[in-house]
Amino acid sequence: MLSLPDRHPIYLVMDAFDECPDTSGISLPRERVLQLVKEHVEFPLSDLHVCVMSRPEVDIQNVLEPLASLQFSFHNHSRQKRDILDYVNSIVYSQLTSTSSMSNCKPEHKNLVIKTLSERVDGCKCIPSRP
């Protein structure tokens, strides 16, 4: 696709990049994919656009941050956390859950679910390549 003479813009979106396994000392899929992304971003193609979304893992940041023309970090963003908390609340206390296992939970257990999920919001980082 990248070598076709009359190609249209190509958009590559990679989500949950941090979910790719990472074990020290072994050539891993994440390391190989990071290298592939780096090679394609560094290659001067004006119609290739890459967006990588991930938690801010050190190895991912080390490779992708120098390549990025634009970065968004939603890590610890208060509005994002508020939206997630509102959503979790609506699901836990929804009338739709009356037939689910949540309907039998005590209010303190529901509150614990909400508290635990809201504390573990990790966010994401979106790193598109240079146009």
N, C-alpha and C positions, 0 to 999 in steps of 0.2 A: 504494500500500500504506500509506503514511504517513497518508493522509487518510481512510481507511476508519473508520467509527464503531466497529465491533466488532472491531478488529484485535487480533491476538495480539502478544506481544513479537517484535521483529525483531532479529536478530543479524547484523551485517555484519562479516565477517572479511576483512581485506585482508592478504595475505602478499606479501613481496618488493616492497614499495612502492618501495624504492630502485632497483629494476630499471627503473622507468618513466624514459624519457629526460629528461635535464636539460641544456639548453644555454642559456647566458646570452643575454639580449636578445631571446629569442623566446618567445611564449606557447606553453607546452608542455603536453602531456598531464598531466605530474606536477603542474605548477602549477595546472591546472584542477581536477584531482582533489583536490588539497590544499584548494582553496577550497570545493569541493563538500562534502567531509568536514567542514570547519570550519563551514559553514552549517548542516549537519544536526545536528552536535553542539551548536551554540549554540541551536538551536531547541528549546524546552522540551517534549520528548517523553519521558516517563518509561519508555516501553517500547521505545525504540531504544537498542541497545547496539552500539558500534563498537569493534573491536579491529584495530589497525594494527600489522603486524610489518615491521620494516625495520632495516637497518644504521643507525647514528646519523649520517645525513647532515645537514648544517647546516640546509638549507632545510626539511627535514622536521621536525627538532627545533624550529625557530623557530615553526612553525605549530602543531604538535600538542602540545608540552609544556605550554603554557598551558591547553589544553583538557582535559588528562588528569586523571582522578580517581585513577588507579592506573598505575604504570609498573613494568615489569620489565626489567632490563637483564642479559642473559646475556653481554654483551661481556666477554671475558677471565675468564669464570667457570671456575674450575679443574675443577669436576665435569663441566661440559659438555665441556670440552676433553678430559678423561680418557675420557668416554664415546665421543667421536668417535674418539679415538686407538685405543681398544679395538676399535671397529667396523672401522676401516681396517685394523688389524692382522689381525683375523679374516678379512677379505676377501682381503687380499694373501696371507696364508699358508694360506688355506682349501684343503682337498682339492678343493672344488668348482671351484677355478681351474685344476685340472690339465689341463683341455681348453681353457683360455683362453690368451691371450697372456702372462698373468702367470706361467704355469708355466715358460716358457722364460727368465724373467728371472734374473739372478744375484742372490744375496742382497744385495749392496751396492746394486743397483738397486731392489730391493724396499724396502730401508731408506730409500733416498732418496725414494721415493714416500711412504712413511709420514711421514718428516720434513717434507717439503714440504707435504703436506696438513695435518698437525697444526699447522704454523706459520701457516697461512692461515685458520684458523678465525676467522670474523668475528662469529659470534653474531647475535642479533636483539634488537629492542626491541619490546615489546608495549605498546601504549598504548590501553586501552579508554576509551570516553567515559564521562561522568558518567551514572549511571542516571536 
